[in-house]
Amino acid sequence: MYSIINENIKIILSSIKRESHIEPYLYLINEPRETEGEIFKDTEYRKKYRKFWSMNSARLPSEFYDAYFDTLNSSYSNNINATEVALELYSILTDKKSFQFSFASKLVHMSNTNLPIYDSMISSFYHMPEITQNTLRGKQLQSELNYNFLLYEYNRILSSGILKSSILMFRNYFSIDEKYSDQKIIDSIIWGFISLSKRGAVIDQTIKYS
């Protein structure tokens, strides 16, 4: 699959909109570092954060978001992991409890952008098994298994240089520096590839398998 990405990288890059994908992300990453965390109390910042990370469709209560942004703020000074965050947020919910591991992975990525993001697009690309377990422990273990795979795989991609040319093209195309980590570039490229594929790019041969 990586060879398909490399062969179609120009098409993939052209499908990623700077105004909706690159600029909002850089804003979310940069503002906390410039304001020392005070931005997390700002209603407008929270609105942009929730929109960018596709949190609104989950219809979670305000208590969840208050706890989420408090944890996000503390993550810049505390060494926390996605599982700890997901379990803490799970305890906040009183009705319709859900294990929000994807949102937790996005939170820890904010303070350490070298960490991967676990969501449905990435899961689709790697054909990860769905989280179907009924117990909290089961959901936790399967989520950790998928996430640990991403940690390993992204390190393998970077150490082997499999996507080196595509990562460089991404940086040049969008004129971005190291604030946009290589791991986030991998995430963005996969997101762009899957997004195109879901819109029929393989069927209409906009993206061609070789």
HUDA-V80737 format. One record per pair of residues at least 12 apart in sequence whose C-alpha atoms are under 10 Angstrom apart, sorted by the first residue. I is the first residue (numbers start at 1). J is the second residue. If there is no record, write none. Layout:
# HUDA-V80737
i;j
I;J
I;J
This chain:
# HUDA-V80737
i;j
1;125
1;126
1;190
1;209
1;210
2;157
2;162
2;163
2;166
2;190
3;162
3;163
3;209
3;210
4;193
4;207
4;208
4;209
4;210
5;163
5;166
5;189
5;190
5;192
5;193
5;207
5;208
5;209
6;162
6;163
6;164
6;165
6;166
6;167
6;169
6;189
7;166
7;207
7;208
7;209
7;210
8;166
8;193
8;206
8;207
8;208
8;209
9;163
9;165
9;166
9;167
9;169
9;170
9;189
9;192
9;193
9;207
10;166
10;169
10;170
10;173
11;192
11;193
11;196
11;201
11;206
11;207
12;166
12;170
12;188
12;189
12;190
12;191
12;192
12;193
12;194
12;195
12;196
12;206
12;207
13;166
13;169
13;170
13;173
13;174
13;188
13;189
13;192
13;193
14;173
14;192
15;189
15;192
15;193
15;195
15;196
16;174
16;188
16;189
16;191
16;192
16;193
16;195
16;196
17;174
17;192
18;174
20;52
21;52
21;188
22;174
22;176
22;180
22;188
23;174
24;48
24;49
24;51
24;52
25;48
25;49
25;52
25;53
25;110
25;180
25;184
26;176
26;179
26;180
27;45
27;48
27;49
28;40
28;45
28;46
28;48
28;49
28;52
28;110
29;49
29;109
29;110
29;111
29;112
29;113
29;179
29;180
30;110
30;179
31;45
32;45
32;72
32;73
32;76
32;110
32;111
33;76
33;111
36;73
36;76
37;69
37;70
37;72
37;73
37;74
37;75
37;76
38;73
39;69
39;73
40;66
40;68
40;69
40;70
40;71
40;72
40;73
41;66
41;69
41;70
41;73
46;65
46;66
46;69
49;69
50;65
50;103
53;102
53;103
53;106
53;107
53;119
54;103
55;102
55;103
58;98
58;100
60;93
60;95
60;96
60;97
60;98
61;92
61;93
61;94
61;95
63;89
63;92
63;93
63;94
64;88
64;89
64;90
64;91
64;92
64;93
64;94
65;89
65;92
66;92
67;85
67;88
67;89
67;92
68;85
68;86
68;88
68;89
68;92
68;103
68;104
68;107
69;107
71;85
71;88
71;89
71;104
71;107
71;108
72;85
72;104
72;106
72;107
72;108
72;109
72;110
72;111
73;107
73;110
73;111
74;111
75;107
75;108
75;109
75;110
75;111
75;112
76;108
76;110
76;111
76;112
77;111
78;111
79;108
79;111
79;112
80;107
80;108
80;111
81;104
81;105
81;107
81;108
81;109
81;115
82;100
82;101
82;102
82;103
82;104
82;105
82;106
82;107
82;108
82;109
82;115
82;117
82;118
82;143
82;144
82;147
83;99
83;100
83;101
83;102
83;104
83;105
83;108
83;140
83;141
83;143
83;144
83;147
84;101
84;104
85;99
85;100
85;101
85;103
85;104
85;105
85;107
85;108
86;98
86;99
86;100
86;101
86;102
86;103
86;104
86;105
86;107
86;140
87;99
87;100
87;101
87;104
87;136
87;137
87;140
88;100
88;104
89;101
89;103
89;104
90;136
97;136
98;136
98;139
99;135
99;136
99;137
99;139
99;140
99;143
100;139
100;140
100;143
101;117
101;118
101;119
101;139
101;140
101;143
101;144
101;147
102;117
102;118
102;119
102;120
102;143
102;147
103;117
103;118
103;119
104;117
104;118
105;117
105;118
105;119
105;147
106;118
106;119
109;183
109;184
112;181
113;179
113;180
113;181
113;182
113;183
113;184
114;151
114;154
114;155
114;180
114;181
114;182
114;183
114;184
115;147
115;150
115;151
115;154
115;155
115;181
115;182
115;183
115;184
116;147
116;148
116;149
116;150
116;151
116;152
116;153
116;154
116;155
116;182
116;183
116;184
116;186
116;187
117;147
117;150
117;151
117;183
117;184
117;186
117;187
117;188
118;143
118;146
118;147
118;150
118;187
119;147
119;187
119;191
120;191
121;187
121;188
121;190
121;191
121;192
121;193
121;194
121;195
121;198
122;150
122;186
122;187
122;188
122;190
122;191
122;194
123;146
123;147
123;150
124;190
124;191
124;194
125;190
125;191
125;193
125;194
126;146
126;149
126;150
126;190
128;142
128;143
128;145
128;146
128;149
129;142
129;143
129;146
130;142
130;143
130;146
131;143
131;146
150;183
151;183
154;182
154;183
154;184
154;186
154;187
155;183
157;182
157;183
157;186
158;182
158;183
158;186
163;182
163;185
163;186
163;189
164;182
164;186
166;185
166;186
166;189
167;181
167;182
167;183
167;184
167;185
167;186
167;188
167;189
168;182
168;185
170;182
170;185
170;186
170;188
170;189
171;185
193;207
